[in-house]
Amino acid sequence: MTAAASICLLRTSAIGDVTHVVPLVRTLQRAWPHASLTWIIGKLERRLVDDLPGVEFVTFDKTAGWAGMRAVHAALRGRRFDALLQMQVAMRSNLLSLGIKADRRVGYDHARSKDLHGLVINERIPARSGEHVLDAIGSFSEPLGTRQTQVRWDIPIPEEACAWAAEQLPGDVPTLLVSPTSSHALRNWRPERYAAVMNHAAARGWRVALVGGPSSGERAMADAVLAHCQRKPLDLTGKDTLKRLLAVLSRAQLLLTPDSGPMHMANAVGTKVLGLHAASNPERSGPYSDRRWCVNKYDEAARRFLGKPASEIPWGSKIEKPGVMDLIGVDETIERYEAAAQDMRLF
């Protein structure tokens, strides 16, 4: 199949999914090094990846509503792409794509389409079930005539961010980072349970640090966790940028977090992740490279809240029900921490 000389990628959010697009960018660049790549991306998410070499970025400000869409369309006025990779099925993204001119408009298979997605595309990726989100995004290369056979991130981290991270986490002390807040509140664990694991790690001689964004919700969660900590951890909540967080993650040995953007950022820089999964399926949306250290209560949640095993519900179903994360206990989370530490030979 003839290579596309100009490719537009549409994936505006969220942070985790944006990290999943980066390997696709690398795949396309490897297959067609002279192709021009234009990525339509969210305003916040752009801060994580806007220094990727060889990629033009067009910012979509979703908070601006129709004006945000018009701004994207104005930025692309007079241009036509060989291919549009429409990697987001939400209605807003489908509407946004209508103003992008492309000969080939590649979208999801029928099972993963929604919100009139099929009306804005003319080709589909292969229909597969049981895929991780990253693999599904990677399969957007296949209609163009190549395959994603390796996964590589190499998201640039500026020297300033590395220097800042080194100031916060100096030396080579084994470090547990805790990012306690997901953008979906029902995926969050109880503050006292985070603190119990943090107290255990501190007693084992590890350095412990809280990380999180500047929102009031993340600040409130951090304060609630701190109130239960016997040994006060380093509190970096609201102090970093996305690039600084990448740098901090790269200096840590382990991240404790629910299903969240930092989970996938940590995975992208090679840091082990102790993911907490009950509301979401780690096989679909957990840390891509290594899920051995996750606590997986997804099947138990499906049986408890939906009355059937996970194998009998649609792939990717969210079980965001009040109390679902209470299925994850402190002892089993500490067991996964201990197992990860032993694997890294840090005890």
C-alpha positions in Angstrom: 0.0 0.0 0.0 1.3 3.5 -0.9 2.7 5.3 2.1 0.8 8.4 3.3 2.9 11.5 2.9 0.8 13.6 5.3 -0.9 12.1 8.3 -3.2 13.8 10.9 -3.6 12.2 14.3 -6.6 13.1 16.3 -6.3 12.2 20.0 -6.9 15.1 22.3 -7.0 13.5 25.7 -6.4 12.2 28.3 -2.9 12.1 29.6 -2.7 8.3 29.8 -4.1 7.9 26.3 -1.7 10.5 24.9 1.2 8.4 26.2 -0.3 5.5 24.3 -0.2 7.5 21.1 3.6 8.2 21.3 4.6 4.6 20.3 2.3 5.0 17.3 4.1 8.2 16.3 7.4 6.3 16.6 6.0 3.5 14.4 4.9 5.9 11.7 8.2 7.7 11.7 10.1 4.5 11.5 8.0 3.3 8.5 7.9 6.6 6.7 10.6 9.0 8.0 9.7 11.7 5.5 6.0 11.7 6.2 4.6 14.9 7.9 2.7 14.2 11.1 0.2 16.6 12.6 -1.3 15.8 16.0 -4.5 17.5 17.2 -4.2 17.4 21.0 -5.6 18.9 24.1 -4.2 22.0 25.7 -2.9 20.3 28.9 -1.8 17.1 27.1 0.3 19.0 24.7 2.6 20.1 27.6 3.6 16.5 28.0 4.7 15.7 24.4 5.0 19.0 22.4 8.8 18.6 22.0 8.5 15.2 20.2 10.7 15.6 17.2 9.1 15.6 13.8 5.6 16.3 14.9 3.5 19.4 14.3 1.0 20.0 17.1 -2.4 21.8 16.8 -4.0 22.6 20.2 -7.7 21.9 20.8 -9.0 23.8 23.8 -12.1 21.7 24.8 -13.1 24.3 27.4 -13.7 26.8 24.6 -16.5 24.8 23.1 -17.4 25.6 19.5 -14.8 28.4 19.5 -12.1 25.7 20.2 -13.2 23.7 17.3 -13.2 26.7 15.0 -9.7 27.5 16.1 -8.5 24.0 15.0 -10.3 24.3 11.7 -8.8 27.7 11.1 -5.3 26.4 11.8 -5.8 23.7 9.2 -7.6 25.8 6.6 -6.5 25.0 3.1 -4.8 21.8 4.0 -5.7 18.2 3.1 -4.1 15.1 4.5 -3.5 11.8 2.9 -4.9 10.2 6.1 -6.7 11.1 9.3 -6.3 8.7 12.2 -9.5 9.4 14.2 -8.5 7.8 17.5 -11.2 9.2 19.7 -14.8 8.2 19.5 -16.5 10.8 21.8 -19.1 13.0 20.1 -16.9 16.1 20.6 -14.0 14.6 18.8 -16.2 13.2 16.0 -17.6 16.7 15.4 -14.1 18.2 15.5 -13.0 15.8 12.8 -15.6 17.0 10.4 -13.5 20.1 9.7 -10.4 18.1 8.9 -10.0 17.3 5.2 -8.5 13.9 4.5 -8.7 11.3 1.7 -8.6 8.4 4.1 -10.4 8.6 7.4 -9.4 5.7 9.7 -11.4 5.0 12.8 -12.4 2.2 15.2 -14.1 -1.1 14.3 -17.8 -1.3 14.8 -17.6 -2.8 18.3 -15.6 0.1 19.6 -17.5 2.9 17.7 -20.0 5.2 19.4 -21.5 8.7 19.1 -21.8 8.5 15.3 -18.2 7.7 14.9 -19.0 5.6 11.8 -20.3 8.7 10.0 -17.0 10.6 10.1 -14.7 7.8 8.9 -14.3 5.7 5.7 -12.0 2.9 7.0 -11.7 1.0 10.2 -8.9 -0.7 12.2 -9.0 -4.5 12.6 -11.8 -5.7 14.9 -10.1 -7.3 17.9 -11.2 -8.0 21.4 -9.1 -8.2 24.5 -6.6 -5.6 23.5 -4.8 -3.2 25.7 -5.6 0.4 24.8 -2.1 1.0 23.6 -2.3 -1.9 21.2 -5.6 -0.7 19.9 -4.1 2.7 19.2 -1.1 1.1 17.6 -3.3 -0.8 15.2 -4.2 2.5 13.5 -1.0 2.0 11.6 -2.3 -1.2 9.9 -4.7 0.3 7.4 -1.8 2.4 6.2 0.3 -0.7 5.5 2.6 -1.1 8.5 2.4 -2.7 12.0 3.5 -1.6 15.4 6.0 -4.4 16.2 7.8 -2.5 19.0 6.8 -0.1 21.6 9.0 2.9 22.2 8.3 6.2 24.1 11.5 8.2 24.6 9.4 11.3 25.6 11.9 14.1 25.9 12.6 15.4 29.5 14.2 18.9 29.6 17.4 19.4 31.6 15.5 21.8 33.9 13.0 19.2 34.8 15.7 16.6 35.5 17.6 19.1 37.7 14.4 19.9 39.7 13.7 16.3 40.2 17.2 15.6 41.4 16.8 18.4 44.0 13.6 16.9 45.3 14.8 13.3 45.3 18.6 13.4 45.7 20.8 10.4 45.7 19.8 6.8 45.1 17.5 6.1 48.0 14.8 3.6 47.1 11.7 5.7 46.5 8.0 5.1 46.5 5.9 7.7 44.8 2.2 7.9 45.6 -0.2 9.5 43.1 -3.5 9.0 45.0 -6.0 10.8 42.8 -7.6 9.7 39.5 -9.6 12.0 37.3 -12.5 9.6 38.1 -13.3 9.9 41.8 -14.7 6.4 42.0 -11.3 4.9 41.1 -9.7 6.5 44.1 -8.6 4.4 47.2 -9.2 5.5 50.7 -6.6 8.0 52.1 -6.0 5.9 55.2 -5.1 2.9 53.1 -2.6 4.8 51.0 -1.1 6.1 54.3 -0.9 2.5 55.6 1.2 1.4 52.7 3.3 4.6 52.8 4.0 4.0 56.5 5.1 0.4 55.8 7.5 1.6 53.0 8.9 4.3 55.3 9.5 1.7 58.0 11.4 -0.4 55.4 13.8 2.5 54.9 12.3 3.8 51.6 11.9 7.4 50.8 8.2 8.2 50.2 6.7 11.1 48.3 3.3 12.3 47.3 2.7 13.7 43.8 -0.3 15.2 42.2 -1.6 18.2 40.3 -2.6 21.6 41.5 -6.4 21.1 41.6 -8.3 21.5 44.8 -9.4 17.9 44.7 -5.9 16.6 44.5 -4.8 18.9 47.3 -7.7 17.7 49.5 -6.8 14.1 48.8 -3.1 14.7 49.6 -4.0 16.5 52.9 -6.3 13.5 53.8 -3.4 11.1 53.1 -0.9 13.2 55.1 -3.3 13.2 58.1 -2.9 9.5 58.4 0.9 9.2 57.8 3.0 8.4 60.9 6.1 9.5 59.1 5.5 12.6 57.0 6.4 12.0 53.3 7.8 14.5 51.0 4.8 16.4 49.6 5.2 17.5 45.9 1.5 17.9 45.2 0.9 20.8 42.9 4.6 21.7 42.7 5.6 20.0 39.5 4.8 20.3 35.8 4.1 17.3 33.5 7.7 17.3 32.4 8.9 17.6 36.0 6.6 14.7 36.9 8.2 12.6 34.2 11.6 13.4 35.6 10.4 12.6 39.2 8.9 9.3 38.1 12.1 8.3 36.3 14.0 8.7 39.6 11.6 6.5 41.6 11.6 2.7 41.9 7.8 2.3 42.3 4.6 4.3 41.8 1.4 3.5 43.8 -1.6 4.8 42.0 -5.1 4.0 40.8 -5.9 3.9 37.1 -4.6 7.4 36.2 -2.4 9.4 33.8 0.7 9.2 36.1 0.4 5.3 35.9 1.1 5.5 32.2 3.7 8.2 32.4 5.6 6.0 34.9 5.3 3.1 32.6 6.6 5.2 29.7 9.9 6.0 31.7 10.4 2.5 32.9 9.3 2.8 36.5 7.4 -0.1 38.0 3.8 0.6 38.9 1.7 -0.8 41.8 -1.6 -0.1 40.2 -4.9 -0.4 42.1 -7.6 -1.9 39.8 -11.1 -2.7 40.7 -13.1 -0.1 38.7 -11.2 -0.8 35.5 -9.5 -3.8 33.9 -5.7 -3.7 34.2 -5.4 -6.0 31.1 -7.0 -3.2 29.1 -5.9 -0.1 30.8 -3.2 -1.0 33.3 0.6 -0.2 33.0 1.4 -1.6 29.5 4.9 -3.0 30.0 4.5 -4.8 33.4 1.4 -5.5 35.3 2.9 -8.0 37.8 2.8 -5.5 40.7 -0.8 -4.5 40.3 -3.6 -5.5 42.6 -6.4 -6.8 40.4 -9.9 -6.9 41.9 -11.7 -6.3 38.6 -13.3 -9.8 38.4 -14.4 -9.6 42.0 -15.9 -6.2 41.3 -17.7 -7.6 38.2 -19.2 -10.4 40.3 -20.1 -8.1 43.2 -21.6 -5.2 41.3 -22.7 -6.6 38.0 -23.6 -10.2 39.0 -21.3 -11.9 36.5 -17.6 -12.6 36.0 -15.4 -10.2 34.1 -15.2 -12.7 31.2 -19.0 -12.2 30.6 -19.1 -8.4 30.5 -18.0 -6.3 27.5 -14.3 -5.8 27.2 -13.3 -2.4 28.7 -16.4 -2.0 30.9 -15.9 0.4 33.8 -17.2 -0.6 37.2 -17.2 2.8 38.7 -19.5 2.1 41.6 -19.4 3.6 45.1 -17.3 1.3 47.3 -15.7 -0.7 44.4 -12.2 0.3 45.4 -12.8 -0.9 49.0 -12.4 -4.4 47.5 -8.6 -3.7 47.5 -7.1 -4.3 50.9 -4.0 -2.9 52.6 -2.3 -6.2 53.2 -2.5 -7.4 49.6 -1.2 -4.0 48.4 1.7 -4.3 50.8 2.4 -7.8 49.5 2.7 -6.4 46.0 5.0 -3.7 47.3 7.2 -6.3 49.0 7.2 -8.5 45.9 8.3 -5.6 43.6 11.0 -4.6 46.1 12.3 -8.1 46.2 12.3 -8.3 42.4 14.4 -5.1 42.3 16.7 -6.6 45.1 16.1 -3.6 47.3 15.6 -5.7 50.5 
